[in-house]
């Protein structure tokens, strides 16, 4: 989905920066394996392979996205499996992405992007 028409008017990120932000999300989803589920109609859950810098990258991106798209609620959690002996985390982390009913189509579009990025 190269067209950004699905980005709602309520997004305050400057138009020129939107393709860059979308590319950041696409890169994350392509580089970090994820399992995606839809536990509720207005919530996606991604289980991401945790590794060096992944949690920080996810949290940073989610925080910046929340700053321009207040309709998103992001929640992260780690599985707590510890490290692999050299200080690197192992296991997985989850990223829940929720929206209000007015933005369900945005969540649908995001789910489609995640699916597409994972198949590259």
VEXROKE-583506 format. One record per atom (N, C-alpha, C): residue number from 1; residue in three letters; atom name; x, y, z. Coordinates in steps of 0.001 Angstrom, whole numbers, plus 500000, padded with zeros to 6 digits. Layout:
% residues N
+-----+------+------+--------+--------+--------+
| seq | type | atom |      X |      Y |      Z |
+-----+------+------+--------+--------+--------+
| NUM |  ALA |   CA |      X |      Y |      Z |
...
+-----+------+------+--------+--------+--------+
% end
This chain:
% residues 120
+-----+------+------+--------+--------+--------+
| seq | type | atom |      X |      Y |      Z |
+-----+------+------+--------+--------+--------+
|   1 |  UNK |    N | 500854 | 498832 | 500000 |
|   1 |  UNK |   CA | 500000 | 500000 | 500000 |
|   1 |  UNK |    C | 500897 | 501227 | 500000 |
|   2 |  UNK |    N | 501222 | 501738 | 498812 |
|   2 |  UNK |   CA | 502111 | 502877 | 498729 |
|   2 |  UNK |    C | 501358 | 504190 | 498876 |
|   3 |  UNK |    N | 500084 | 504171 | 498663 |
|   3 |  UNK |   CA | 499254 | 505361 | 498777 |
|   3 |  UNK |    C | 499004 | 505676 | 500246 |
|   4 |  UNK |    N | 499166 | 506933 | 500627 |
|   4 |  UNK |   CA | 498959 | 507335 | 502017 |
|   4 |  UNK |    C | 497565 | 507898 | 502247 |
|   5 |  UNK |    N | 496631 | 507620 | 501350 |
|   5 |  UNK |   CA | 495274 | 508141 | 501482 |
|   5 |  UNK |    C | 494587 | 507628 | 502741 |
|   6 |  UNK |    N | 495024 | 506510 | 503290 |
|   6 |  UNK |   CA | 494408 | 505939 | 504487 |
|   6 |  UNK |    C | 494794 | 506705 | 505752 |
|   7 |  UNK |    N | 495819 | 507562 | 505668 |
|   7 |  UNK |   CA | 496224 | 508346 | 506841 |
|   7 |  UNK |    C | 495122 | 509369 | 507125 |
|   8 |  UNK |    N | 494545 | 509343 | 508322 |
|   8 |  UNK |   CA | 493409 | 510226 | 508602 |
|   8 |  UNK |    C | 493804 | 511698 | 508743 |
|   9 |  UNK |    N | 492837 | 512558 | 508520 |
|   9 |  UNK |   CA | 493050 | 513993 | 508663 |
|   9 |  UNK |    C | 493480 | 514365 | 510080 |
|  10 |  UNK |    N | 493109 | 513582 | 511067 |
|  10 |  UNK |   CA | 493451 | 513894 | 512453 |
|  10 |  UNK |    C | 494936 | 513708 | 512760 |
|  11 |  UNK |    N | 495690 | 513120 | 511846 |
|  11 |  UNK |   CA | 497134 | 512969 | 512025 |
|  11 |  UNK |    C | 497779 | 514347 | 511876 |
|  12 |  UNK |    N | 498574 | 514742 | 512859 |
|  12 |  UNK |   CA | 499201 | 516060 | 512834 |
|  12 |  UNK |    C | 500642 | 516028 | 512334 |
|  13 |  UNK |    N | 501144 | 514859 | 511933 |
|  13 |  UNK |   CA | 502486 | 514781 | 511376 |
|  13 |  UNK |    C | 502484 | 515547 | 510056 |
|  14 |  UNK |    N | 503456 | 516428 | 509839 |
|  14 |  UNK |   CA | 503488 | 517153 | 508565 |
|  14 |  UNK |    C | 503460 | 516192 | 507378 |
|  15 |  UNK |    N | 502710 | 516553 | 506381 |
|  15 |  UNK |   CA | 502506 | 515689 | 505214 |
|  15 |  UNK |    C | 503825 | 515203 | 504620 |
|  16 |  UNK |    N | 504820 | 516064 | 504545 |
|  16 |  UNK |   CA | 506106 | 515685 | 503961 |
|  16 |  UNK |    C | 506815 | 514603 | 504770 |
|  17 |  UNK |    N | 506522 | 514504 | 506065 |
|  17 |  UNK |   CA | 507182 | 513515 | 506927 |
|  17 |  UNK |    C | 506448 | 512172 | 506968 |
|  18 |  UNK |    N | 505230 | 512127 | 506473 |
|  18 |  UNK |   CA | 504436 | 510896 | 506572 |
|  18 |  UNK |    C | 505059 | 509710 | 505848 |
|  19 |  UNK |    N | 505553 | 509886 | 504616 |
|  19 |  UNK |   CA | 506179 | 508715 | 503966 |
|  19 |  UNK |    C | 507383 | 508185 | 504743 |
|  20 |  UNK |    N | 508118 | 509073 | 505394 |
|  20 |  UNK |   CA | 509275 | 508637 | 506184 |
|  20 |  UNK |    C | 508840 | 507822 | 507391 |
|  21 |  UNK |    N | 507778 | 508245 | 508049 |
|  21 |  UNK |   CA | 507272 | 507517 | 509226 |
|  21 |  UNK |    C | 506737 | 506157 | 508792 |
|  22 |  UNK |    N | 505987 | 506129 | 507706 |
|  22 |  UNK |   CA | 505464 | 504854 | 507208 |
|  22 |  UNK |    C | 506625 | 503918 | 506872 |
|  23 |  UNK |    N | 507684 | 504460 | 506287 |
|  23 |  UNK |   CA | 508858 | 503646 | 505955 |
|  23 |  UNK |    C | 509517 | 503094 | 507217 |
|  24 |  UNK |    N | 509518 | 503868 | 508314 |
|  24 |  UNK |   CA | 510072 | 503372 | 509576 |
|  24 |  UNK |    C | 509280 | 502170 | 510083 |
|  25 |  UNK |    N | 507954 | 502285 | 510055 |
|  25 |  UNK |   CA | 507109 | 501158 | 510483 |
|  25 |  UNK |    C | 507324 | 499961 | 509560 |
|  26 |  UNK |    N | 507338 | 500207 | 508245 |
|  26 |  UNK |   CA | 507533 | 499112 | 507295 |
|  26 |  UNK |    C | 508864 | 498401 | 507549 |
|  27 |  UNK |    N | 509919 | 499174 | 507796 |
|  27 |  UNK |   CA | 511234 | 498583 | 508050 |
|  27 |  UNK |    C | 511212 | 497732 | 509318 |
|  28 |  UNK |    N | 510564 | 498235 | 510361 |
|  28 |  UNK |   CA | 510462 | 497463 | 511601 |
|  28 |  UNK |    C | 509760 | 496136 | 511347 |
|  29 |  UNK |    N | 508637 | 496182 | 510668 |
|  29 |  UNK |   CA | 507862 | 494965 | 510434 |
|  29 |  UNK |    C | 508580 | 494001 | 509497 |
|  30 |  UNK |    N | 509407 | 494521 | 508596 |
|  30 |  UNK |   CA | 510148 | 493654 | 507680 |
|  30 |  UNK |    C | 511373 | 493030 | 508355 |
|  31 |  UNK |    N | 511999 | 493782 | 509283 |
|  31 |  UNK |   CA | 513235 | 493330 | 509904 |
|  31 |  UNK |    C | 513018 | 492481 | 511150 |
|  32 |  UNK |    N | 511960 | 492737 | 511870 |
|  32 |  UNK |   CA | 511705 | 492044 | 513130 |
|  32 |  UNK |    C | 510506 | 491121 | 512930 |
|  33 |  UNK |    N | 510734 | 489811 | 512910 |
|  33 |  UNK |   CA | 509605 | 488895 | 512713 |
|  33 |  UNK |    C | 508486 | 489142 | 513722 |
|  34 |  UNK |    N | 507265 | 489094 | 513216 |
|  34 |  UNK |   CA | 506121 | 489364 | 514082 |
|  34 |  UNK |    C | 504990 | 488399 | 513787 |
|  35 |  UNK |    N | 504320 | 488007 | 514850 |
|  35 |  UNK |   CA | 503053 | 487289 | 514717 |
|  35 |  UNK |    C | 501979 | 488324 | 515030 |
|  36 |  UNK |    N | 500943 | 488357 | 514224 |
|  36 |  UNK |   CA | 499901 | 489364 | 514376 |
|  36 |  UNK |    C | 498577 | 488685 | 514677 |
|  37 |  UNK |    N | 497873 | 489241 | 515656 |
|  37 |  UNK |   CA | 496525 | 488753 | 515951 |
|  37 |  UNK |    C | 495618 | 489956 | 516167 |
|  38 |  UNK |    N | 494338 | 489705 | 516135 |
|  38 |  UNK |   CA | 493342 | 490763 | 516334 |
|  38 |  UNK |    C | 492434 | 490317 | 517473 |
|  39 |  UNK |    N | 492887 | 490459 | 518732 |
|  39 |  UNK |   CA | 492105 | 489969 | 519870 |
|  39 |  UNK |    C | 490782 | 490696 | 520058 |
|  40 |  UNK |    N | 490696 | 491905 | 519537 |
|  40 |  UNK |   CA | 489467 | 492696 | 519594 |
|  40 |  UNK |    C | 489374 | 493483 | 518293 |
|  41 |  UNK |    N | 488193 | 493874 | 517866 |
|  41 |  UNK |   CA | 488060 | 494607 | 516603 |
|  41 |  UNK |    C | 488880 | 495899 | 516539 |
|  42 |  UNK |    N | 489119 | 496519 | 517677 |
|  42 |  UNK |   CA | 489836 | 497794 | 517687 |
|  42 |  UNK |    C | 491247 | 497673 | 518259 |
|  43 |  UNK |    N | 491794 | 496434 | 518259 |
|  43 |  UNK |   CA | 493138 | 496228 | 518802 |
|  43 |  UNK |    C | 493881 | 495166 | 518018 |
|  44 |  UNK |    N | 495120 | 495494 | 517659 |
|  44 |  UNK |   CA | 496049 | 494537 | 517068 |
|  44 |  UNK |    C | 497069 | 494160 | 518130 |
|  45 |  UNK |    N | 497514 | 492933 | 518098 |
|  45 |  UNK |   CA | 498613 | 492515 | 518964 |
|  45 |  UNK |    C | 499705 | 491935 | 518078 |
|  46 |  UNK |    N | 500893 | 492493 | 518225 |
|  46 |  UNK |   CA | 502057 | 491984 | 517518 |
|  46 |  UNK |    C | 502978 | 491361 | 518537 |
|  47 |  UNK |    N | 503444 | 490171 | 518261 |
|  47 |  UNK |   CA | 504465 | 489542 | 519092 |
|  47 |  UNK |    C | 505728 | 489593 | 518254 |
|  48 |  UNK |    N | 506693 | 490376 | 518745 |
|  48 |  UNK |   CA | 507926 | 490654 | 518017 |
|  48 |  UNK |    C | 509088 | 489882 | 518613 |
|  49 |  UNK |    N | 509983 | 489428 | 517758 |
|  49 |  UNK |   CA | 511206 | 488803 | 518239 |
|  49 |  UNK |    C | 512031 | 489886 | 518921 |
|  50 |  UNK |    N | 512329 | 489697 | 520195 |
|  50 |  UNK |   CA | 513089 | 490685 | 520961 |
|  50 |  UNK |    C | 514570 | 490432 | 520735 |
|  51 |  UNK |    N | 515300 | 491474 | 520573 |
|  51 |  UNK |   CA | 516738 | 491373 | 520384 |
|  51 |  UNK |    C | 517363 | 492709 | 520728 |
|  52 |  UNK |    N | 518648 | 492844 | 520479 |
|  52 |  UNK |   CA | 519333 | 494088 | 520810 |
|  52 |  UNK |    C | 518659 | 495308 | 520165 |
|  53 |  UNK |    N | 518239 | 496227 | 520997 |
|  53 |  UNK |   CA | 517672 | 497483 | 520521 |
|  53 |  UNK |    C | 516229 | 497443 | 520055 |
|  54 |  UNK |    N | 515617 | 496266 | 519987 |
|  54 |  UNK |   CA | 514249 | 496173 | 519457 |
|  54 |  UNK |    C | 513264 | 496915 | 520349 |
|  55 |  UNK |    N | 513290 | 496656 | 521645 |
|  55 |  UNK |   CA | 512324 | 497291 | 522554 |
|  55 |  UNK |    C | 512448 | 498805 | 522504 |
|  56 |  UNK |    N | 513667 | 499304 | 522501 |
|  56 |  UNK |   CA | 513868 | 500752 | 522460 |
|  56 |  UNK |    C | 513350 | 501329 | 521139 |
|  57 |  UNK |    N | 513614 | 500643 | 520056 |
|  57 |  UNK |   CA | 513155 | 501095 | 518744 |
|  57 |  UNK |    C | 511633 | 501129 | 518687 |
|  58 |  UNK |    N | 510996 | 500080 | 519175 |
|  58 |  UNK |   CA | 509537 | 500010 | 519168 |
|  58 |  UNK |    C | 508948 | 501110 | 520041 |
|  59 |  UNK |    N | 509475 | 501274 | 521225 |
|  59 |  UNK |   CA | 508939 | 502296 | 522139 |
|  59 |  UNK |    C | 509128 | 503704 | 521580 |
|  60 |  UNK |    N | 510279 | 503972 | 520983 |
|  60 |  UNK |   CA | 510530 | 505283 | 520394 |
|  60 |  UNK |    C | 509552 | 505573 | 519260 |
|  61 |  UNK |    N | 509383 | 504620 | 518388 |
|  61 |  UNK |   CA | 508472 | 504802 | 517258 |
|  61 |  UNK |    C | 507031 | 504961 | 517733 |
|  62 |  UNK |    N | 506620 | 504151 | 518695 |
|  62 |  UNK |   CA | 505260 | 504259 | 519234 |
|  62 |  UNK |    C | 505040 | 505610 | 519910 |
|  63 |  UNK |    N | 506038 | 506084 | 520640 |
|  63 |  UNK |   CA | 505907 | 507383 | 521314 |
|  63 |  UNK |    C | 505774 | 508512 | 520297 |
|  64 |  UNK |    N | 506598 | 508482 | 519261 |
|  64 |  UNK |   CA | 506507 | 509526 | 518239 |
|  64 |  UNK |    C | 505177 | 509452 | 517495 |
|  65 |  UNK |    N | 504700 | 508241 | 517244 |
|  65 |  UNK |   CA | 503413 | 508082 | 516556 |
|  65 |  UNK |    C | 502268 | 508599 | 517424 |
|  66 |  UNK |    N | 502325 | 508330 | 518712 |
|  66 |  UNK |   CA | 501294 | 508836 | 519627 |
|  66 |  UNK |    C | 501261 | 510357 | 519647 |
|  67 |  UNK |    N | 502413 | 510971 | 519427 |
|  67 |  UNK |   CA | 502503 | 512421 | 519435 |
|  67 |  UNK |    C | 501775 | 513097 | 518293 |
|  68 |  UNK |    N | 501636 | 512399 | 517176 |
|  68 |  UNK |   CA | 500971 | 513011 | 516021 |
|  68 |  UNK |    C | 499610 | 512384 | 515734 |
|  69 |  UNK |    N | 499386 | 511202 | 516217 |
|  69 |  UNK |   CA | 498124 | 510496 | 515973 |
|  69 |  UNK |    C | 497557 | 510061 | 517321 |
|  70 |  UNK |    N | 496878 | 510988 | 517973 |
|  70 |  UNK |   CA | 496413 | 510745 | 519338 |
|  70 |  UNK |    C | 495348 | 509657 | 519433 |
|  71 |  UNK |    N | 494827 | 509210 | 518312 |
|  71 |  UNK |   CA | 493816 | 508150 | 518332 |
|  71 |  UNK |    C | 494432 | 506780 | 518566 |
|  72 |  UNK |    N | 495762 | 506655 | 518450 |
|  72 |  UNK |   CA | 496448 | 505393 | 518716 |
|  72 |  UNK |    C | 496771 | 505277 | 520207 |
|  73 |  UNK |    N | 496647 | 504057 | 520722 |
|  73 |  UNK |   CA | 497161 | 503727 | 522047 |
|  73 |  UNK |    C | 498097 | 502545 | 521858 |
|  74 |  UNK |    N | 499337 | 502716 | 522266 |
|  74 |  UNK |   CA | 500341 | 501674 | 522143 |
|  74 |  UNK |    C | 500700 | 501160 | 523529 |
|  75 |  UNK |    N | 500799 | 499841 | 523664 |
|  75 |  UNK |   CA | 501213 | 499214 | 524912 |
|  75 |  UNK |    C | 502251 | 498153 | 524568 |
|  76 |  UNK |    N | 503384 | 498196 | 525267 |
|  76 |  UNK |   CA | 504417 | 497188 | 525035 |
|  76 |  UNK |    C | 504608 | 496356 | 526291 |
|  77 |  UNK |    N | 505061 | 495126 | 526091 |
|  77 |  UNK |   CA | 505343 | 494228 | 527205 |
|  77 |  UNK |    C | 506385 | 493224 | 526732 |
|  78 |  UNK |    N | 507305 | 492902 | 527618 |
|  78 |  UNK |   CA | 508310 | 491880 | 527315 |
|  78 |  UNK |    C | 507920 | 490591 | 528016 |
|  79 |  UNK |    N | 508357 | 489478 | 527448 |
|  79 |  UNK |   CA | 507998 | 488187 | 528039 |
|  79 |  UNK |    C | 508838 | 487841 | 529254 |
|  80 |  UNK |    N | 509890 | 488616 | 529520 |
|  80 |  UNK |   CA | 510682 | 488403 | 530730 |
|  80 |  UNK |    C | 511579 | 487192 | 530696 |
|  81 |  UNK |    N | 511971 | 486732 | 529517 |
|  81 |  UNK |   CA | 512779 | 485516 | 529437 |
|  81 |  UNK |    C | 514252 | 485744 | 529744 |
|  82 |  UNK |    N | 514665 | 486980 | 529968 |
|  82 |  UNK |   CA | 516045 | 487232 | 530386 |
|  82 |  UNK |    C | 516974 | 487511 | 529231 |
|  83 |  UNK |    N | 518270 | 487199 | 529445 |
|  83 |  UNK |   CA | 519238 | 487442 | 528386 |
|  83 |  UNK |    C | 519925 | 486138 | 528012 |
|  84 |  UNK |    N | 520733 | 486232 | 526945 |
|  84 |  UNK |   CA | 521359 | 485022 | 526425 |
|  84 |  UNK |    C | 522790 | 484830 | 526929 |
|  85 |  UNK |    N | 523159 | 485537 | 527991 |
|  85 |  UNK |   CA | 524480 | 485367 | 528572 |
|  85 |  UNK |    C | 525453 | 486470 | 528209 |
|  86 |  UNK |    N | 525197 | 487191 | 527129 |
|  86 |  UNK |   CA | 526098 | 488285 | 526780 |
|  86 |  UNK |    C | 525409 | 489642 | 526888 |
|  87 |  UNK |    N | 524326 | 489682 | 527653 |
|  87 |  UNK |   CA | 523635 | 490946 | 527897 |
|  87 |  UNK |    C | 522507 | 491245 | 526941 |
|  88 |  UNK |    N | 522376 | 490452 | 525888 |
|  88 |  UNK |   CA | 521302 | 490671 | 524921 |
|  88 |  UNK |    C | 520039 | 489965 | 525384 |
|  89 |  UNK |    N | 518904 | 490639 | 525214 |
|  89 |  UNK |   CA | 517617 | 490032 | 525568 |
|  89 |  UNK |    C | 517273 | 488952 | 524552 |
|  90 |  UNK |    N | 516599 | 487950 | 525012 |
|  90 |  UNK |   CA | 516093 | 486905 | 524133 |
|  90 |  UNK |    C | 514600 | 486806 | 524365 |
|  91 |  UNK |    N | 513929 | 486103 | 523529 |
|  91 |  UNK |   CA | 512496 | 485919 | 523714 |
|  91 |  UNK |    C | 511703 | 486829 | 522810 |
|  92 |  UNK |    N | 510617 | 487356 | 523354 |
|  92 |  UNK |   CA | 509732 | 488172 | 522538 |
|  92 |  UNK |    C | 509181 | 489332 | 523348 |
|  93 |  UNK |    N | 508589 | 490250 | 522627 |
|  93 |  UNK |   CA | 507882 | 491358 | 523251 |
|  93 |  UNK |    C | 506595 | 491546 | 522479 |
|  94 |  UNK |    N | 505603 | 492091 | 523143 |
|  94 |  UNK |   CA | 504343 | 492354 | 522451 |
|  94 |  UNK |    C | 504135 | 493850 | 522314 |
|  95 |  UNK |    N | 503470 | 494203 | 521237 |
|  95 |  UNK |   CA | 503064 | 495574 | 520973 |
|  95 |  UNK |    C | 501580 | 495528 | 520660 |
|  96 |  UNK |    N | 500791 | 496115 | 521537 |
|  96 |  UNK |   CA | 499352 | 496233 | 521294 |
|  96 |  UNK |    C | 499090 | 497618 | 520729 |
|  97 |  UNK |    N | 498298 | 497662 | 519665 |
|  97 |  UNK |   CA | 497940 | 498924 | 519015 |
|  97 |  UNK |    C | 496426 | 498995 | 519015 |
|  98 |  UNK |    N | 495895 | 499990 | 519712 |
|  98 |  UNK |   CA | 494441 | 500146 | 519806 |
|  98 |  UNK |    C | 494034 | 501501 | 519232 |
|  99 |  UNK |    N | 492810 | 501554 | 518735 |
|  99 |  UNK |   CA | 492240 | 502791 | 518203 |
|  99 |  UNK |    C | 490813 | 502932 | 518701 |
| 100 |  UNK |    N | 490263 | 504130 | 518532 |
| 100 |  UNK |   CA | 488857 | 504342 | 518848 |
| 100 |  UNK |    C | 488013 | 503905 | 517645 |
| 101 |  UNK |    N | 486709 | 503746 | 517814 |
| 101 |  UNK |   CA | 485856 | 503252 | 516721 |
| 101 |  UNK |    C | 485937 | 504082 | 515444 |
| 102 |  UNK |    N | 486151 | 505367 | 515561 |
| 102 |  UNK |   CA | 486210 | 506219 | 514369 |
| 102 |  UNK |    C | 487436 | 505938 | 513500 |
| 103 |  UNK |    N | 488426 | 505244 | 514059 |
| 103 |  UNK |   CA | 489663 | 504981 | 513327 |
| 103 |  UNK |    C | 489902 | 503494 | 513060 |
| 104 |  UNK |    N | 488853 | 502723 | 513071 |
| 104 |  UNK |   CA | 488985 | 501279 | 512799 |
| 104 |  UNK |    C | 489597 | 501021 | 511424 |
| 105 |  UNK |    N | 489270 | 501831 | 510434 |
| 105 |  UNK |   CA | 489820 | 501647 | 509088 |
| 105 |  UNK |    C | 491337 | 501864 | 509072 |
| 106 |  UNK |    N | 491829 | 502745 | 509930 |
| 106 |  UNK |   CA | 493270 | 502973 | 510025 |
| 106 |  UNK |    C | 493942 | 501715 | 510572 |
| 107 |  UNK |    N | 493343 | 501098 | 511561 |
| 107 |  UNK |   CA | 493889 | 499863 | 512116 |
| 107 |  UNK |    C | 493869 | 498748 | 511069 |
| 108 |  UNK |    N | 492802 | 498680 | 510289 |
| 108 |  UNK |   CA | 492736 | 497702 | 509197 |
| 108 |  UNK |    C | 493879 | 497914 | 508201 |
| 109 |  UNK |    N | 494113 | 499178 | 507842 |
| 109 |  UNK |   CA | 495185 | 499499 | 506895 |
| 109 |  UNK |    C | 496546 | 499150 | 507479 |
| 110 |  UNK |    N | 496734 | 499417 | 508758 |
| 110 |  UNK |   CA | 497995 | 499082 | 509415 |
| 110 |  UNK |    C | 498200 | 497568 | 509431 |
| 111 |  UNK |    N | 497166 | 496820 | 509710 |
| 111 |  UNK |   CA | 497266 | 495354 | 509700 |
| 111 |  UNK |    C | 497663 | 494851 | 508312 |
| 112 |  UNK |    N | 497109 | 495454 | 507284 |
| 112 |  UNK |   CA | 497458 | 495067 | 505906 |
| 112 |  UNK |    C | 498917 | 495399 | 505607 |
| 113 |  UNK |    N | 499397 | 496543 | 506084 |
| 113 |  UNK |   CA | 500807 | 496928 | 505864 |
| 113 |  UNK |    C | 501728 | 495937 | 506568 |
| 114 |  UNK |    N | 501381 | 495550 | 507784 |
| 114 |  UNK |   CA | 502195 | 494611 | 508534 |
| 114 |  UNK |    C | 502276 | 493295 | 507789 |
| 115 |  UNK |    N | 501154 | 492828 | 507275 |
| 115 |  UNK |   CA | 501118 | 491584 | 506521 |
| 115 |  UNK |    C | 501987 | 491679 | 505277 |
| 116 |  UNK |    N | 501895 | 492783 | 504562 |
| 116 |  UNK |   CA | 502681 | 492973 | 503344 |
| 116 |  UNK |    C | 504167 | 493051 | 503672 |
| 117 |  UNK |    N | 504534 | 493813 | 504699 |
| 117 |  UNK |   CA | 505947 | 493962 | 505065 |
| 117 |  UNK |    C | 506551 | 492630 | 505489 |
| 118 |  UNK |    N | 505782 | 491808 | 506165 |
| 118 |  UNK |   CA | 506274 | 490519 | 506620 |
| 118 |  UNK |    C | 506537 | 489531 | 505497 |
| 119 |  UNK |    N | 505943 | 489775 | 504334 |
| 119 |  UNK |   CA | 506126 | 488868 | 503199 |
| 119 |  UNK |    C | 507225 | 489309 | 502259 |
| 120 |  UNK |    N | 507889 | 490421 | 502543 |
| 120 |  UNK |   CA | 508960 | 490912 | 501649 |
| 120 |  UNK |    C | 510212 | 490110 | 501818 |
+-----+------+------+--------+--------+--------+
% end
